[in-house]
Amino acid sequence: MTQKNRGRDKAAVEDLSLEQLKKRLDNLDARLDAIDSMVTAVAERIVMRPLRLEIACPNCGKTIDIGVVGDQKLLR
């Protein structure tokens, strides 16, 4: 293989790596936007009334209960 072909192959691999990196960054950006939306919705709800979150651990499957109380009193 000549030196020119090696240089072209290396450039093609670097372009592919940059494209993969850009795709991963775009995916990360989308995930962070989704997380931001969820946190904003939860924060808005907490201000209005109590909130109970029930989250399952993806590794062990154990359930975690989180209770958050807002600034308003509960009405019965």
Residue pairs with C-beta under 8 A, 6 or more apart in sequence:
42 51
42 53
45 51
46 68
46 70
47 70
47 71
48 70
48 72
49 70
49 72
50 67
50 68
50 69
50 70
50 74
51 67
51 68
51 70
52 65
52 66
52 67
52 68
53 65
53 66
53 67
53 68
54 63
54 64
54 65
54 66
55 63
55 64
55 66
56 62
56 63
56 64
57 63
57 64
